[in-house]
Amino acid sequence: MKRISLFLCLATILGLASCYKLDTEPYSQVSAPTFWQNEDQALAGVLGVYSDLQNDNTFGLQFNYDGLTDIGLGYDGAGLGDIIAGTFTDRTSLVVSRWQSGYDLIQRSNHAISQIQKMDLDEGVKNVFLGELRFLRGLMYFQLTNLFGDLPIYDESVDLNVEFSSLNNPRATQEELYAFIHADLDFATANLPVSYEVKHYGRVTKGAAFALRGKVNLYQKKWTDAIADFEEIVYNKGNNYGYVLAEDYASLFTMEGDQQPEMIFAIQNLGGTGFPNGMPLAFYLGTRSTFGSCWNSVMPSTRLADSYENIDGSPFDWNKHYPNFNQDNAVKKEALMATQNAGTLTHVPDTAKIRQIYQGRDPRMNQSIIVPYSFYLGWNANAERSMQFVLATGVNENFGQIRNNRGWLTYLWRKFVPEGDMNGALTNRADTPINFPLIRLADVLLMLSEAYNETGQLDKAIAELNKVRMRSTMPGLNSGPSFLSVTNKTEMQRRIRHERSVELAGEGLRYFDLKRWEALDEVSSGYIEKSIVGDNLVTRGYQARHRLWPVPGQEREMNSNLTQNAGW
C-alpha cells in the first residue's frame, strides 16, 4: 500500500483552509493571530513550504532540465523549447516564473522561520522545524544561483506584510550567497534528526542536510569538505543513517519502491481519488499511450541511447551490427523502420535482431527508456493495454502502438512513467504518485567518487563508482578488459561524467553538472538533435551567455538595484 507520509499529513492540513491558506500573498492569512499558536500549527506551516517543491517552476518539472543537455530534448514550455532554441529573453515566461516561484518558496520559508522563532515550543522541536525550513531555503537559493548567478538575499527578518512592495536588495556575490547557504545547512546538519516516525516519512533528515551541503561544497570545488560530508552518510561516521543502494534500479522510479533506503530526499507525490497531489510525470514524460493521453514534451536523446555501453562494459557501436549505419540514414531506416497501413504492418524489420541488440546493453537502458519494438503497459479505451513502440509512420495507440506526440521517431521515457492506471492510484495525468528524488545515494556515491578523483585518490574514486555500476550488474572499472581500464585523473573524469549521465538520466541533474564542468558549449552549441533513424529534429541555439539565465526584466523594473548578467 502507498506510504503514510508528510503529504498525507498535508492532505489533512489542506482541509483546514479556513485557518491556513497556502497560496495567500503576501501570506497575510498565515500570519494572522489565529495561526502559529501550537506545535501542530507550526508543523502545518512547515509542510506548506514542502508543498511548494511540487510547483512546476521550483522542482515540479526538475526532469525537464535534461532537455538542455546531450541526454535529452524537448519542445514547448514544459520541454524548455525556447531555452533549447536559444530564443529566450529576460521576458520569457519560464525564466520569469523560475525566479518568482523560487523566491515565493524562499519567502514562505522566511515567514515560517520568523513565526516559529517566536513560538513557545520545546527548543528541540523548534530547532527541528527551523532546520527543515533552513534546508528548504538553502536548497532553493542553491538552485536559483545555479540558474541566475548572483542573487539578492532575503532572510526571515523581512516582513512581507510591511515590505512586500519594497524588496530592493542588490544582488549578493557568489561568496555571500554560498556563505548564506552554508549557514542554513550548518544549522540543519546540527539540528535535524536522523529519521522520523513513519507517518512523517519524507521530511528532511540530518543525512539529507549532509548530502546537500556536500553537493554545495562539490560545486564550489571544496573537495575535502565535500568528502567529509559525503563520507559522513556513506560510512555512517557520526550516526547510523542506513542508506543502501536498492537492489533493483528500476524499482526506484515506481510507487512501490519509493521508500527504499537509497532515497535521501525526495518530493513526496500522492495520487488517488479526492486528493491528487503529485508531479506531472505522466503528463510530460509519457505518450499518447499513457493514462490520460499525455504529452512527451521531454524525451531522451539518441545520444543518450547510443551512450549506453554493451553489457560487458565495452563501447556500443551500431556499425558492428549494421555496416555503415552511423554514416547513412538510409541504412538506419532499412534496418529499423516498419511500414504499415491503418494499423496493419506491411513490412517488419528483423525485430529479433533489434531486440537482441538492445538487450545486450547496460540494463539501465531498458529500465530508463522505451526502445524500438519493446512493450509498455499503457492505457487505451479506459483500460490497460500492452503497447508496442513501432518505428513507422501513422502509428496510433488505437492500434496498440506508442505514438510520439509530434510524430518524431525518438526514444521515450520509461523511467517515472506510470503503467496502466497504477492499480487505481493514478486518477489525474497531472498528478503522478511516484516520489521524485532530489538526492539519492547513487548520486552521492558518484559525487564522492568525483571529489576523491579531484584530490588524487583514484583507487577510492573507482571503488565508489563501481558500487553504482555493479548494482546494475555492469562490470567494474579496472576489472579485466582494456576497455574498462582507468589509470589517471582525466580518464576517471570521463568515466564519472558518463556514469552520472546514464545513472541519473531523467532526474534533471545533467544540466547543472555540465554547467559546473564548463562543458555545456561542447555538447550544445549548434548541435542538431536527430531521430533514431537520423532525421533532424531540433537545432540547439546555445550561446556562451546562456550559461546564466537573464535576470527577469520585470524584476529589474521593480528593483532598480538589480544588475543584469553579462551578454543580456
Solvent accessible surface area in square Angstrom, and as a share of the most:
residue,aa,sasa,rsa
1,M,241,1.08
2,K,40,0.17
3,R,17,0.06
4,I,91,0.46
5,S,0,0.00
6,L,1,0.01
7,F,2,0.01
8,L,82,0.41
9,C,27,0.16
10,L,1,0.00
11,A,27,0.21
12,T,97,0.56
13,I,17,0.09
14,L,60,0.30
15,G,64,0.61
16,L,95,0.47
17,A,60,0.47
18,S,114,0.74
19,C,41,0.24
20,Y,13,0.05
21,K,85,0.36
22,L,28,0.14
23,D,91,0.47
24,T,16,0.09
25,E,102,0.46
26,P,39,0.25
27,Y,10,0.04
28,S,57,0.37
29,Q,79,0.35
30,V,11,0.06
31,S,31,0.20
32,A,31,0.24
33,P,120,0.76
34,T,98,0.57
35,F,3,0.01
36,W,16,0.06
37,Q,116,0.52
38,N,72,0.37
39,E,86,0.39
40,D,109,0.57
41,Q,36,0.16
42,A,0,0.00
43,L,27,0.13
44,A,6,0.04
45,G,1,0.01
46,V,0,0.00
47,L,0,0.00
48,G,1,0.01
49,V,3,0.01
50,Y,3,0.01
51,S,22,0.14
52,D,17,0.09
53,L,2,0.01
54,Q,24,0.10
55,N,60,0.31
56,D,58,0.30
57,N,33,0.17
58,T,3,0.02
59,F,5,0.02
60,G,0,0.00
61,L,13,0.07
62,Q,7,0.03
63,F,0,0.00
64,N,0,0.00
65,Y,2,0.01
66,D,1,0.01
67,G,1,0.01
68,L,11,0.05
69,T,0,0.00
70,D,20,0.10
71,I,6,0.03
72,G,0,0.00
73,L,3,0.01
74,G,3,0.03
75,Y,14,0.05
76,D,68,0.35
77,G,49,0.47
78,A,14,0.11
79,G,1,0.01
80,L,1,0.00
81,G,15,0.14
82,D,66,0.34
83,I,14,0.07
84,I,7,0.03
85,A,47,0.36
86,G,11,0.11
87,T,92,0.53
88,F,3,0.01
89,T,65,0.38
90,D,36,0.19
91,R,122,0.44
92,T,21,0.12
93,S,84,0.54
94,L,19,0.09
95,V,0,0.00
96,V,11,0.06
97,S,32,0.21
98,R,7,0.03
99,W,7,0.03
100,Q,72,0.32
101,S,13,0.08
102,G,0,0.00
103,Y,20,0.08
104,D,48,0.25
105,L,0,0.00
106,I,0,0.00
107,Q,12,0.05
108,R,37,0.13
109,S,0,0.00
110,N,2,0.01
111,H,21,0.09
112,A,2,0.02
113,I,1,0.00
114,S,22,0.14
115,Q,32,0.14
116,I,0,0.00
117,Q,85,0.38
118,K,148,0.63
119,M,15,0.07
120,D,149,0.77
121,L,28,0.14
122,D,96,0.50
123,E,110,0.50
124,G,43,0.41
125,V,43,0.25
126,K,24,0.10
127,N,33,0.17
128,V,29,0.17
129,F,7,0.03
130,L,12,0.06
131,G,0,0.00
132,E,0,0.00
133,L,0,0.00
134,R,53,0.19
135,F,0,0.00
136,L,0,0.00
137,R,4,0.02
138,G,0,0.00
139,L,13,0.06
140,M,2,0.01
141,Y,0,0.00
142,F,9,0.04
143,Q,15,0.07
144,L,1,0.00
145,T,5,0.03
146,N,24,0.12
147,L,2,0.01
148,F,0,0.00
149,G,4,0.04
150,D,48,0.25
151,L,0,0.00
152,P,4,0.03
153,I,38,0.19
154,Y,14,0.05
155,D,47,0.25
156,E,44,0.20
157,S,91,0.59
158,V,25,0.14
159,D,65,0.34
160,L,11,0.05
161,N,72,0.37
162,V,117,0.67
163,E,59,0.27
164,F,99,0.41
165,S,112,0.73
166,S,60,0.39
167,L,44,0.22
168,N,65,0.33
169,N,58,0.29
170,P,85,0.53
171,R,37,0.13
172,A,14,0.11
173,T,70,0.41
174,Q,70,0.31
175,E,143,0.64
176,E,92,0.41
177,L,0,0.00
178,Y,24,0.09
179,A,63,0.49
180,F,37,0.16
181,I,0,0.00
182,H,28,0.12
183,A,47,0.36
184,D,1,0.00
185,L,0,0.00
186,D,65,0.33
187,F,49,0.20
188,A,0,0.00
189,T,10,0.06
190,A,76,0.59
191,N,41,0.21
192,L,4,0.02
193,P,39,0.24
194,V,46,0.26
195,S,77,0.49
196,Y,48,0.18
197,E,107,0.48
198,V,110,0.63
199,K,97,0.41
200,H,18,0.08
201,Y,56,0.21
202,G,13,0.13
203,R,19,0.07
204,V,0,0.00
205,T,21,0.12
206,K,31,0.13
207,G,0,0.00
208,A,0,0.00
209,A,0,0.00
210,F,31,0.13
211,A,0,0.00
212,L,2,0.01
213,R,46,0.17
214,G,0,0.00
215,K,20,0.08
216,V,0,0.00
217,N,5,0.03
218,L,1,0.01
219,Y,29,0.11
220,Q,56,0.25
221,K,124,0.53
222,K,77,0.33
223,W,50,0.18
224,T,100,0.58
225,D,66,0.34
226,A,0,0.00
227,I,18,0.09
228,A,60,0.46
229,D,6,0.03
230,F,0,0.00
231,E,29,0.13
232,E,22,0.10
233,I,2,0.01
234,V,25,0.14
235,Y,101,0.38
236,N,63,0.32
237,K,128,0.54
238,G,53,0.51
239,N,54,0.28
240,N,123,0.63
241,Y,19,0.07
242,G,36,0.35
243,Y,38,0.15
244,V,88,0.51
245,L,31,0.16
246,A,4,0.03
247,E,167,0.75
248,D,68,0.35
249,Y,4,0.02
250,A,32,0.25
251,S,26,0.17
252,L,0,0.00
253,F,6,0.03
254,T,52,0.30
255,M,28,0.13
256,E,137,0.61
257,G,6,0.06
258,D,3,0.02
259,Q,70,0.31
260,Q,41,0.18
261,P,71,0.45
262,E,0,0.00
263,M,14,0.06
264,I,12,0.06
265,F,7,0.03
266,A,6,0.05
267,I,1,0.01
268,Q,4,0.02
269,N,0,0.00
270,L,16,0.08
271,G,25,0.24
272,G,17,0.17
273,T,132,0.77
274,G,72,0.70
275,F,59,0.25
276,P,50,0.31
277,N,25,0.13
278,G,10,0.09
279,M,0,0.00
280,P,11,0.07
281,L,0,0.00
282,A,0,0.00
283,F,37,0.16
284,Y,43,0.16
285,L,2,0.01
286,G,1,0.01
287,T,4,0.02
288,R,43,0.16
289,S,0,0.00
290,T,1,0.01
291,F,34,0.14
292,G,36,0.35
293,S,40,0.26
294,C,0,0.00
295,W,90,0.32
296,N,1,0.00
297,S,1,0.00
298,V,2,0.01
299,M,1,0.00
300,P,1,0.00
301,S,0,0.00
302,T,29,0.17
303,R,58,0.21
304,L,1,0.01
305,A,0,0.00
306,D,50,0.26
307,S,43,0.28
308,Y,0,0.00
309,E,14,0.06
310,N,33,0.17
311,I,79,0.40
312,D,72,0.37
313,G,2,0.02
314,S,17,0.11
315,P,92,0.58
316,F,24,0.10
317,D,48,0.25
318,W,11,0.04
319,N,42,0.21
320,K,156,0.66
321,H,64,0.29
322,Y,28,0.11
323,P,113,0.71
324,N,75,0.38
325,F,4,0.02
326,N,71,0.37
327,Q,124,0.55
328,D,50,0.26
329,N,64,0.33
330,A,66,0.51
331,V,40,0.23
332,K,25,0.11
333,K,75,0.32
334,E,128,0.58
335,A,12,0.09
336,L,0,0.00
337,M,34,0.15
338,A,1,0.01
339,T,72,0.42
340,Q,32,0.14
341,N,107,0.55
342,A,86,0.67
343,G,25,0.24
344,T,89,0.51
345,L,64,0.32
346,T,93,0.54
347,H,78,0.35
348,V,72,0.42
349,P,14,0.09
350,D,82,0.43
351,T,39,0.23
352,A,77,0.60
353,K,67,0.29
354,I,0,0.00
355,R,58,0.21
356,Q,135,0.60
357,I,9,0.05
358,Y,0,0.00
359,Q,104,0.46
360,G,30,0.29
361,R,3,0.01
362,D,0,0.00
363,P,35,0.22
364,R,0,0.00
365,M,1,0.00
366,N,31,0.16
367,Q,52,0.23
368,S,0,0.00
369,I,0,0.00
370,I,2,0.01
371,V,0,0.00
372,P,0,0.00
373,Y,5,0.02
374,S,8,0.05
375,F,119,0.49
376,Y,8,0.03
377,L,62,0.31
378,G,1,0.01
379,W,43,0.15
380,N,19,0.10
381,A,96,0.74
382,N,127,0.65
383,A,48,0.38
384,E,83,0.37
385,R,90,0.33
386,S,69,0.44
387,M,0,0.00
388,Q,42,0.19
389,F,6,0.03
390,V,3,0.02
391,L,0,0.00
392,A,3,0.02
393,T,106,0.62
394,G,60,0.58
395,V,19,0.11
396,N,39,0.20
397,E,20,0.09
398,N,99,0.51
399,F,84,0.35
400,G,11,0.10
401,Q,9,0.04
402,I,1,0.01
403,R,69,0.25
404,N,9,0.05
405,N,34,0.17
406,R,125,0.46
407,G,59,0.57
408,W,45,0.16
409,L,22,0.11
410,T,3,0.02
411,Y,1,0.01
412,L,1,0.01
413,W,4,0.02
414,R,52,0.19
415,K,4,0.02
416,F,2,0.01
417,V,12,0.07
418,P,3,0.02
419,E,85,0.38
420,G,0,0.00
421,D,28,0.15
422,M,24,0.11
423,N,141,0.72
424,G,39,0.37
425,A,21,0.16
426,L,3,0.01
427,T,56,0.33
428,N,59,0.30
429,R,76,0.28
430,A,35,0.27
431,D,24,0.12
432,T,0,0.00
433,P,1,0.01
434,I,3,0.02
435,N,0,0.00
436,F,0,0.00
437,P,4,0.02
438,L,15,0.08
439,I,5,0.02
440,R,2,0.01
441,L,11,0.05
442,A,0,0.00
443,D,1,0.01
444,V,0,0.00
445,L,3,0.02
446,L,0,0.00
447,M,1,0.00
448,L,0,0.00
449,S,0,0.00
450,E,9,0.04
451,A,0,0.00
452,Y,6,0.02
453,N,2,0.01
454,E,39,0.17
455,T,54,0.32
456,G,67,0.64
457,Q,61,0.27
458,L,40,0.20
459,D,118,0.61
460,K,100,0.42
461,A,0,0.00
462,I,14,0.07
463,A,50,0.39
464,E,4,0.02
465,L,1,0.00
466,N,21,0.11
467,K,75,0.32
468,V,0,0.00
469,R,1,0.01
470,M,118,0.53
471,R,30,0.11
472,S,7,0.04
473,T,101,0.59
474,M,2,0.01
475,P,36,0.23
476,G,6,0.06
477,L,5,0.02
478,N,78,0.40
479,S,66,0.42
480,G,66,0.64
481,P,58,0.36
482,S,101,0.65
483,F,68,0.28
484,L,1,0.01
485,S,49,0.31
486,V,3,0.02
487,T,94,0.55
488,N,66,0.34
489,K,92,0.39
490,T,97,0.56
491,E,57,0.26
492,M,0,0.00
493,Q,49,0.22
494,R,143,0.52
495,R,20,0.07
496,I,2,0.01
497,R,72,0.26
498,H,38,0.17
499,E,1,0.00
500,R,5,0.02
501,S,6,0.04
502,V,0,0.00
503,E,0,0.00
504,L,6,0.03
505,A,0,0.00
506,G,2,0.02
507,E,5,0.02
508,G,0,0.00
509,L,18,0.09
510,R,27,0.10
511,Y,6,0.02
512,F,8,0.03
513,D,3,0.01
514,L,4,0.02
515,K,8,0.03
516,R,28,0.10
517,W,33,0.12
518,E,140,0.63
519,A,3,0.03
520,L,6,0.03
521,D,82,0.42
522,E,136,0.61
523,V,20,0.11
524,S,3,0.02
525,S,60,0.38
526,G,50,0.48
527,Y,83,0.32
528,I,63,0.32
529,E,3,0.01
530,K,90,0.38
531,S,3,0.02
532,I,6,0.03
533,V,0,0.00
534,G,3,0.03
535,D,54,0.28
536,N,98,0.50
537,L,35,0.17
538,V,23,0.13
539,T,81,0.47
540,R,6,0.02
541,G,24,0.23
542,Y,34,0.13
543,Q,82,0.37
544,A,88,0.68
545,R,83,0.30
546,H,5,0.02
547,R,93,0.34
548,L,52,0.26
549,W,0,0.00
550,P,0,0.00
551,V,0,0.00
552,P,0,0.00
553,G,4,0.04
554,Q,60,0.27
555,E,26,0.12
556,R,92,0.34
557,E,119,0.53
558,M,132,0.59
559,N,7,0.04
560,S,106,0.68
561,N,74,0.38
562,L,7,0.04
563,T,86,0.50
564,Q,40,0.18
565,N,15,0.08
566,A,92,0.71
567,G,59,0.57
568,W,66,0.23
